[in-house]
Structure formats: C-alpha cells, structure tokens
Amino acid sequence: MKLCTQCHQRFESSEWGCPSCGYAPPVKSDFISFFEDNLSPLESFDSSYFPGLYQLEKDSFWFMHRNRLIMMAIENYFPDIKDVMEIGCGTGFVLSELRIRYPLLKLSGSDIFLEGLQFAGSRVPDADLYQMDACKMPFIEEFDLILALDILEHIEDDGRALEEIFRSLVSGGGLIITVPQHQWLWSRQDEKAFHRRRYAKKKLMEKLRERGFCIVYSTSFITFLLPLMIFSRLYAQFPVGGQKEYNPLRELKIAPSVNRILSYVCSMEEHILKRGGYLPIGGSLLCIATKGS
C-alpha cells in the first residue's frame, strides 16, 4: 500500500498519483523521487565514489562475503518471499545477486543518491528504484522483506528509520540488517565515511524490540579478519607518502592474490554460520528480525 507524502492518504494503485489530493512525486533522472529538494545528502557519502565502487565491489572479498551471508539468511529464514526492498541499495550489487538467485522476485531499491540509482538501474533494469530518505518511506505493509545493509550507521535518527521499515513490512515480514560493530573499533575511516556510530549488539537489539520487531537470529562476522581490520585502522591514522586525503575505496583496492586469501578466510566463517552457528565478535553484525511473531 502506498502513502501520499503530502496528505498522508493511504491508497492501492500501480501509479503514484494520490487519488485524494492529486499529488504525484516528481521524476528525477528517470527515478521517482521522494527526496525533498531542500535536503542535502552530502553529509552521508561522496557520490563521486560510485563509479569506483561499481567496478570494485563485484570482485571484492568483502562484498561477495556479505552477499553470500545475505543469500544464506534469505534461504534459511525467508524462502517464500515475493516482494523485497533494499534501502540504501547503492549501485545495486545486492539486488543484482537477488535477481540471479530469485528471478521471479519483485525487487525494489532506494537511495538518496541518483548517481547510485543509475548504476543500480543498469544492473537490475526491472527493479523499481526510488530516490528516498529511509526516515520517510511512503509505504504501508508493502514488502515481505526489507534489507538495510550497512546503512543504519549513516542515519542520525536510526530509530525513526526502523519505525518506517516496520510500517512498510507486511505482518510477519522480515528485516535483514548489517552494521559495523564495536564502538572501540571507531577510527578515521568511520569519520570520513560519515558514520554516526558503530553498534553494540545489545543496543541494536533493544532498538529493534522497542519498535515491535522480534529477533530471529544475530551474529558477528568479519571475525577471523578482525586482527587485520584493527591493524588497518591503526595504520590509516598516519598519512603515507604525504597522502593525507582519505579514500574510502582504499581498503578494496588489494592485489588479486590477497583478495583470494581473504575470501578463503571468510569462507570459513560461512561454513560456521551456514550451520546455524554464532560468532561472538567481529567487525560487522548481522541481525535478522520479523514484524511480529
């Protein structure tokens, strides 16, 4: 069900024109936009990095590892879904994997950056893509599953975003979240990536339960690579060769041989988690929840 952003009327329609007040959201660069012109997305990400990210993520051990965990979670907990939304979909890397794995799924994605949506549209041309603020979602009981993958840490009012997600899910619908974990890992990378916080598992669980979610499963990941991650963040505190400008893609630009080794290490985590295991500590946190019991 759709929700008019002007008069807040609920309506069922294949189109976005509100039958009550007649308002229709504008189209920007071929995408329906619910993002207000007076708001600036610049304090959350530098959109100039999208082309580089688009090229790097398809071979990156990190993005491939996270994709496998997400697909594993869907297979284990939400095998019968029909309608999926990814908020903060970026270049559409996860959506494209979903399209390969589940060709009949109805896919939707959103991002505040039109630049990211353009790449997502090239990867998954049949997905419904929106320019949208996760704190102002124009849906009511619309999706079977919502993905929020490394996006909540960018949102100042993450509680509001969770409330919007809750309203947008059908009863019994699912939510899959990944976030950076452990505040003691906070570093210059977090600051330059416009992170608002890193998460403690207990705190995230509290926020979800307070908004009506039931926790189904949670685990850390990037566990076996945690020492390397700590070293990388310590090393990044110091400029190398006079280069002081921060580049968030730096950690992804690694030699193919090293990438293969890191991918193999991550596969050991997947072996544990595939069997329902749990990792108590790691650079990231995966949480699976449902709307109601």
N, C-alpha and C positions, 0 to 999 in steps of 0.2 A: 504494500500500500504506500502511496506517495503522500507527502506532506508539503503543502504550499508554504514556501518560506516567507510569504508576505501576509497572508490572512490566517495561516495555520490550519486551513481546511484539509481534512483527510479525503483522499479520493483514489479510486481504482481506475486506471487508464493506461493505455500504451503510450500516450503522449504526456507531455509535461505542462500543458496549458491547464491552469486551475479552473474547474467548472464554476467555482463560486465567485472569484474576483477577476478572473481572466488573465492573471499574471502568468507569463511564460519566462523561464530563466533564459538569459542570453546565451548565444553560442560564440565561443572564442576559439579560434584556430581549429574549428570543426568539432569542438567538445562542448557539451552543455556545462555551463559554469554556475556554481552556487557560491563562488568565492567573491566576496564584496570588494569592489574596486578600491575602497578606502583603506583596505588592509594590506600590509606588506608581508610577503613570505620570506623576505631576505634574511631574517634572523633565525632561520632554521636550516638552511643549506645553501650552498652556492651552486646555482643551476648550471654554471659553466662546466661543472664536473660530469654532467650526464653523458656526453659523448665518450669520455674516457671510461666511465663506469660501464657503459653499454658494451664496450669492447672487452673489458677485463673480466666481468663477472661470469661469463659463460665458461671460462677455464679456471676460475679461482677455486681453490680447495674450500675456502670459507663459504662461498655462495652455494657451491654444489653440496657441501655437507649440510648446510641449513635446509636446502631444498629436499634432500633425502629424508631429513627428520620430519619436515612438514608433510611429505607424502606418506611417510610411515604413520604419522599421527592420524591423518585422514583415513587411511586404510584400516587402522585399528579401532578408531572411535567414531568415525562418521562415514561409513561405507555407502550409505544410501542418500547422500546429499544430492540436491539438484540445482541449487542456486547459491553461488558463492560470491562474496565481495571481499576484495583486498583493499584496505585503506592504506594510503601511502605506498601505492604499488610501484612508484619509481618508473623504471624502464620496462616493467612487465616481465621480468625474469621468472618470477614465481608463477604468474599467470600463464606464461608460455609452457611451463612444465605441466601445469594442471591441464591445459588443452591437449597435450600429448597423452597424458595418463587417462584423462576422462573426457573423451571427445564430445560427449553429449551434455556436459555441464553447461549451465547458463553462467557465464562469467561476467563480473563487473569489477571495475577498479577505480580508484580515485587518487588524486594527488593535488596538492596546491600548485604544483609547477606544471604549466603547459608543456614545457620542454621535455619533462619526463613522460608525460602522456603521449607525446608524439612518437617516442621510441616504443612505448607500450603498444600503441596502435599498430606499429609496423610488425611487432611480434605476434600480437593477437588481434587481428583486424575485426574479428566478430565479437569482441568483448564490448560491453557498454562501459565507456570511460567518462569520468566526470572530474571537473576541477571542483574540489570540495574541501572544506575545513572539517576535520574529524569531530570537532566540537559543535558542528551544525549540520547534522546529517538529515536530509529530507525524506526519511523513510520510517515506516511503522510496520513491524512484523513482516519484513520483506525477504530476508535471507535465511537459508538453512545454516550457513557457516560464514563467519567473518574472520579474516586474517588481519592481524595487526603485528607486523614483523619488523622489529627494530624501528618503531615509530613513536611509541608512547613516551620514550625518553626525550623526544623533541618537543613535546606538548606541555606548555606551562600548567594547564588545568587538566591533567590526565584523568582525574576523577570524572570531569564533565564528559570527556571523550568516552569513557567506559559506560556512562549513562546513555549516551547517544547510541553506542553499539548495542547495549541491552535492548533499547526500544526498537532498534532496527532488525533484531532477530525474531524469528518465529518462536513460539513456545517450544522448548526443548532443543532449540538451535544451539550451535556450538561456536566457541571462540578459541582461536589458537593465537597465542601471544609469544613473541620472543623479545627479550630486552637485555641490555648489558647489565651484568650483575656485579655486586660488591662495591660499595662506595669507596672502600680502601684501594680500589684499582683506579680511582679517578686520576686523570692525567691531562696533560696539554691536549692530547687527542680528543678527549671529551669536550673540552672547552671550544676548540676550533671546529668541532663537528656540531656545535650548538646543542649539545646535550644539556638538558636541565638537571638530570640526575642519573645515577646508576641505582639499580634496585636491590634491596634485600628481599629474599623470598617471602619472609613473613609479612613485610609491609605490602607487597603486591597482593598476596592472598587476602589480606584484610580489606584492601580497596575493592577487590572483586566481590567478596562476600557482602560488604556493605551495600553494594549496588544490585544484589539479588542473584549473583552468579553462584553456581555450585562447582567447586573444584573437582575435576576428574583425575588429573594427573599433573605432576610437575617434576622437573629435573633440571639440573645444571647440564651444560655441555661446554665444549672447548675446555675440557678438564685436563686431558693429557698434555695439551699445549699451553696450559696456564703458566708454567715457568718461563716459557719463551715469550708469552704475552707480557709478563711482568718486566722481563728484560727489555723488550721492545719499547715499552712505555718509559722506562728509566732512560734508555738511550736517546729517545726522542726529545728529552728535556734539553739536550745540548745541540746547538747548531753544528752541522757537519760541513766542512769546507766552506764556511762562511755563508751557507744557505740557511737563512732564518725563516724563509717563507714556508708556511705549513701546507702540505699537500695531502689530503685525506686518502688519495689513491696510492700513496707510497707503500703502504703495507701490502697492497695487492700486486705490486709490480715486483715479482720474485721470479727467480730462474725456474724454468720448467721442471728441472730435476728436483729442486727443493719443493716445488708445488706438489709433485708426485709423492714425495716423502710425507709431507704434511697431510695430504689426502689419505694416505695409508694409515697414519696415526688416528685421524678422525674416524676411519672405518672401524677401528677397534671400539670406539665409543658407540658407534651404530650397532655393533654386534651385541653390546650390553643392553642398550636401550630397546632394541628390537624385541627382546625377550621380556620386556616389562621391567627392566632393571632401573636403577636410580643412581645418579651421580650427585654427591652432596655439595660439590664445589666446582666452580668453573667460571670462565669469563662471561658466559651468557646463561640465561634462564629461559626455559621453555615451559609454558603453562597452557593446559587445556581445561576449558570450563564450559558449562552449559547454562542456558537460561532456564531456570527451574530444575526440578529433579527428573 
